[in-house]
């Protein structure tokens, strides 16, 4: 996958905010049904409505930004699960008490640094009302999606 710059991300955010986001959710569910099934699992029931809405927004921006630069294919469920396990293993290895170390590890030589920074900034923003558990889950889910798209 091509590098997705901050400029592409900003353009994608503007596009999504100017149109009906529900249209993009339908489109995402048609193009990435395994991702939708993944986020419909039991783990995501822990999220408050605002947190789930933020997750959907992040996933939409990631998908549309990548799709605008590279034709994306459907990601297989196994790919999502493998990347998710790999990303959670970093948390388990470094300890979830020190999430800054986990972030440093994720950013180290990461090809899609701007996409990951967008996710981190959104979750750390003042308007984001997201619990620490929610931040962890959203960050890892978004990184899993980016990693999975990068493998296409």
Secondary structure, 3 states (H helix, E strand, C coil): CCCCCHHHHHHHHHHHHHCCHHHHHHHHHHHCHHHHHHHCCHHHHHCCHHHHHHHHHHHHHHHHHHHHHCCCCCCCHHHHHHHHHHHHHHHHHHCCCCHHHHHHHHHCCCCCHHHHHHHHHHHHCCCCCCCHHHHHHHHHHHHHHHHHHHCC
